[in-house]
Amino acid sequence: MKAFEANFDGLVGPTHNYSGLSFGNVASQSNGAHASNPKLAALQGLQKMKALHDMGMVQGVLAPQERPDLFTLRRLGFTGSDADVLAQAAKEAPRILAACCSASSMWTANAATVSPSADTSDGKVHFTPANLTNKFHRSIEHETTGRILQATFADQNYFAHHPALPGVEHFGDEGAANHTRFCHGYGEQGVEFFVFGRSAFGSRYPEPKNCPEPKICLEPKKYPARHTLEASQAVARLHGLSDRHVVYAQQHPDVIDAGVFHNDVIAVGNRDTLFCHEQAFLNQAAVKQQLTEAMGGHFNIIEVPANHVSVEDAVQSYLFNSQLLSLPNGRTLLVIPEECKSNERVWSYLSELVNGSSPIDELKVFDLKQSMSNGGGPACLRLRVAMNEAELAAFNPATRMSDKLFTTLNDWVERHYRDRIVDADLADPQLLIESRTALDELTQILQLGSVYPFQRV
Ligand SMILES: N=C(N)NCCC[C@H](NC(=O)CCC(=O)O)C(=O)O
């Protein structure tokens, strides 16, 4: 049976804004005071989804979340009417209000970890929503994310859904941004590659068996390591993966400290190819060896040297936060953000790459500035789900990109979204009403059912 790798992009929500919420994410920290344009952000995302659909790729849409998140604000003791809760939070705890208004669920690379059915012991596609514990504004996403995923991949004959891991730092899980599934064919047994930033139990307890030596569990010195080895091991266990088809690697602490807060900012993989920076991983030579062996010796590694592209250039341009796609015509495409074009060292490297003998045949550039200004590039915006034909026929067809859905969603954005949001707007009760009205209509368009807390009271 044929199999494909689908991309499910997160639709940018109506409250998309820059609040400087993510310590360790350079773009987020530097753009916190800027006004945002939610309408433009959503339209930019839809453009990319449609372009991939037009190229014959399987493209899906994952709905945004209910923001402002009144449910969480009430859990934190803010009371009264919705307007009272917003006013009280704005007055007493503006940073908590900002965190409850973030549209950060747009970056669906962090929505979950997905294991295709060819890799799992029960032969189903497994989803574990990421608990995203390291950042409060992200830690409130996973329950609704789980409901949206279950409404999108509902058929239990083909899809298995797990709850997020325990919401403590020991099991910090950032989802597919730190996970790559390599394979020789999307429908064949693959190799699942988990990248972690630290080991949570590595200090006082015996080293986890997968930590080859004590020094591997070095802590980053400046920025947080959001994802732990133990979280990755738990997901591999839950998904029923076989040990010899799983490889773990630690993100080099120095690149985390340079702003690589997820592995997909310094590496990307597809089928039998890994495209990464030469300083991405601790013990990179051993990691490459393990991957090559797990892939039966047939594995391409495009390793970018620091003297061509520095880690700083990689973080500034998001060169590796690109989508590495096998097109239906057999060619390999690299989808990159415009920032790659404006960085001359990166652009000259890429020009050599596609004109040389590398597996990458062509480039496609997108303007994703609204998302990029918060540290999210092409790869952040999508969750990859490899499916065979039976699974493709089983997922919610209303979420699959088409000419009709593209028109419907563009019209929906034009009608419901503001084109400017600044901090003060987050407490505006009118924004809450606009957001809920939009999302209620969206659950009809995507046929999701009542996935939002405001629909379930
Ligand atoms: N690389 C991947 N896969 N995802 C990018 C996530 C960016 C997100 N930014 C934010 O959440 C910024 C929100 C703000 O500051 O308003 C984060 O740091 O988690």
The ligand as a Tripos MOL2 file, in Angstrom:
@<TRIPOS>MOLECULE
LIG
   19    18     1     0     0
SMALL
NO_CHARGES

@<TRIPOS>ATOM
      1 N1         10.6370   25.6100   16.7580 N.2       1 LIG1
      2 C1          9.4250   25.1750   16.8810 C.2       1 LIG1
      3 N2          9.0900   23.9580   16.5800 N.pl3     1 LIG1
      4 N3          8.4570   25.9790   17.3760 N.pl3     1 LIG1
      5 C2          8.6240   27.3940   17.5800 C.3       1 LIG1
      6 C3          7.8770   27.8110   18.8040 C.3       1 LIG1
      7 C4          8.0410   29.2950   19.0860 C.3       1 LIG1
      8 C5          7.3540   29.6420   20.3810 C.3       1 LIG1
      9 N4          7.3120   31.0760   20.5080 N.am      1 LIG1
     10 C6          6.5520   31.6460   21.4290 C.2       1 LIG1
     11 O1          5.8370   30.9950   22.1510 O.2       1 LIG1
     12 C7          6.6110   33.1650   21.5030 C.3       1 LIG1
     13 C8          5.3280   33.7360   22.0960 C.3       1 LIG1
     14 C9          5.5190   35.1870   22.4710 C.2       1 LIG1
     15 O2          6.6280   35.5700   22.9080 O.co2     1 LIG1
     16 O3          4.5460   35.9500   22.3140 O.co2     1 LIG1
     17 C10         8.1160   29.0140   21.5810 C.2       1 LIG1
     18 O4          9.0520   29.6530   22.0760 O.co2     1 LIG1
     19 O5          7.7240   27.8970   21.9730 O.co2     1 LIG1
@<TRIPOS>BOND
     1     1     2 2
     2     2     3 1
     3     2     4 1
     4     4     5 1
     5     5     6 1
     6     6     7 1
     7     7     8 1
     8     8     9 1
     9     8    17 1
    10     9    10 1
    11    10    11 2
    12    10    12 1
    13    12    13 1
    14    13    14 1
    15    14    15 2
    16    14    16 1
    17    17    18 2
    18    17    19 1
@<TRIPOS>SUBSTRUCTURE
     1 LIG1         1 GROUP 0 **** ****
